[in-house]
């Protein structure tokens, strides 16, 4: 069998440097648009190894739909948290973080006519805590009349100090006056935050800054059991519409979890609060978006609870009557595309752009996972017709829409073998009807190619259940070692978009196989729910059966890499099929569901995936059947069978899968004489800091090279 092409450390490090250099898109917005030209502002991030940091930069391009050019050099904006243009682009606002005397201060800046016209020192004004800029809560929105800015921040809490604090006698009276809002004995009170990667985000509030009056006000009358998120202005500018996460007895982690109870609500600046989403069932709602003339509001909706990700409905609300209707339901559909039939597997948790409507004001453009890809669709909210946009071949590559203006879209396209690139896409029309089969696709950012990319292939396969469930990426006609790389979740999916970690392994001589086992998204609601109660069984068997279906895969030297639930699967696979795999690398793996229940920020995940109703299980102490099931589902059940050398990559700040999961598994491996190693990083669940990413991937490569090129060692 073939050996790994590169095994020299210097060459491995060089391969990592090459694959880590490509910038990754964060956002893009059309500034000006006509039939003849388009101007697009985009924000990117990029790893800088010399600084062990990720930088953020902005650039603007101009295109005549034939050629494009940068209007100015890229600008480093690493200290910008979040930014937004006003509707006319006259104003531009930025939330900036600046370190001052070992304190991180936030400023809200307003720019116009090439100069800074307003600068609010938010720390000094002390109206609220830190502004949120994360994907779950983050908001920065201009009002339609361009006089106000809405955002979400942490609620201001009273300062606290010890019960006894000695003070200079001469200033005691003055201090009593200055610290009238200081509460003694509260400095160690613990409060629930929103979990993994949202540490310290406890009580979000909606805030409005009026740039004419220079006032900053926290909006009132939101119920105490509702935490606002992702707000947008109402068409008349007299209030906002927002998502509200409903607080239960325990806040469960939100990151990666599109199943949390939430509502759509409206709130006027005068304090009139109204719930817009249905009262009949507990729901999870996402991405409220108004159409161009403000007559219609749409959002994604599904039942709360259950799998962390599953199918969503597209809901439409008549803004004047508040009548609600379903535009796209859960059921799979067959689309007619150029006289061929194309399955449509439903809508999933993919962000809908703030501007997403075509000029007819009834057609919304959005992207969603389909099989092992992300595709873009135009959906008529009145006729309910769904149109596939042929930007790429069905079930190949990934295309995500980012902004829509005047029937022009900005999209981001990439594949495993092709770093991401921006495109301006014109939707053409004839006789007042759109021709969705005839679109104009124009590059507006550089095209990057991986070294030796012509030697690699990306092959999508219908290996399981006659669905597009496998993706192979690697050298052509080569029997090099194959990394089996199951995705996490488990209700996520492996997709054909560019990932520097995958590219790194292929560059040094490995091939990679992804398998969208039962439970994966993008293949229908039923496919997601087939796994409930069967984790550690159906998902493991699907991976094994996919391997056995193709001798070109099963006859190679096989190694395993997976994180989170993917780590759960690779440790299961090495225990259930101990002679099949040469080596294992598990990143923050779930290994023992019983002990994880009391330590993770998503205990509902354990109960739901085991097949029980989370609301009916308060603890495991009196739940013998549940305990037995959790033990039976856990990888540590088969640890005594493991033979493959196992590398564990752990984050000491991980709240989703605490490092004790990996450490406990490590001790069991050592007890049974298995070669094992732990790398512990000062990082959280994804191990995404530059230091952790570089060290973990290079160590994993060296681990795979060592044990795929030799016999199993004990």
Secondary structure by P-SEA (a helix, b strand, c coil): ccccccccaaaaaaaaaaaacbbbbcccccccccccbbbbbbbbccccccccbbbbbbbbbbbcccbbbbccccccccccccccccccccbbbbbbbbbcccbbbbbbbbbcccccccccccccccccccccccccbbbbbbcccccccccccccbbbbbbcccccccccaaaaaaaaacccccccccbbbbccccccccccbbbbbbbbcccccccccccccccccccccccccccccbbbbbbbbcccccccccccccbbbbbcccccbbbbbcccccccccccbbbbcccccbbbbbbcccccccccccccccccccccbbbbccccbbbbbbcccbbbbbccccccccccccccccccccccccccccbbbbbbbcccccbbbbccccccccbbbbbccccccbbbbbbbccccccbbbbbbbccccccccccbbbbbbcbbbbbccccccbbbbbbccccccccbbbbcccccccbbbbcccccccccccccccaaaaaaaaabbbbbbbbcccccccccccccccccccccaaaaaaaaaaaacccccccbbbbbbccaaaaaaaaaaaaccccccbbbbccccccccccccccccaaaaaaaacccccccccccccaaaaaaaaaacccccccccccbbbbbbbcccccccaaaaaaaaaaaaaacccbbbbbcccccccccaaaaaaaaaaaaaaaaaaaaccccc
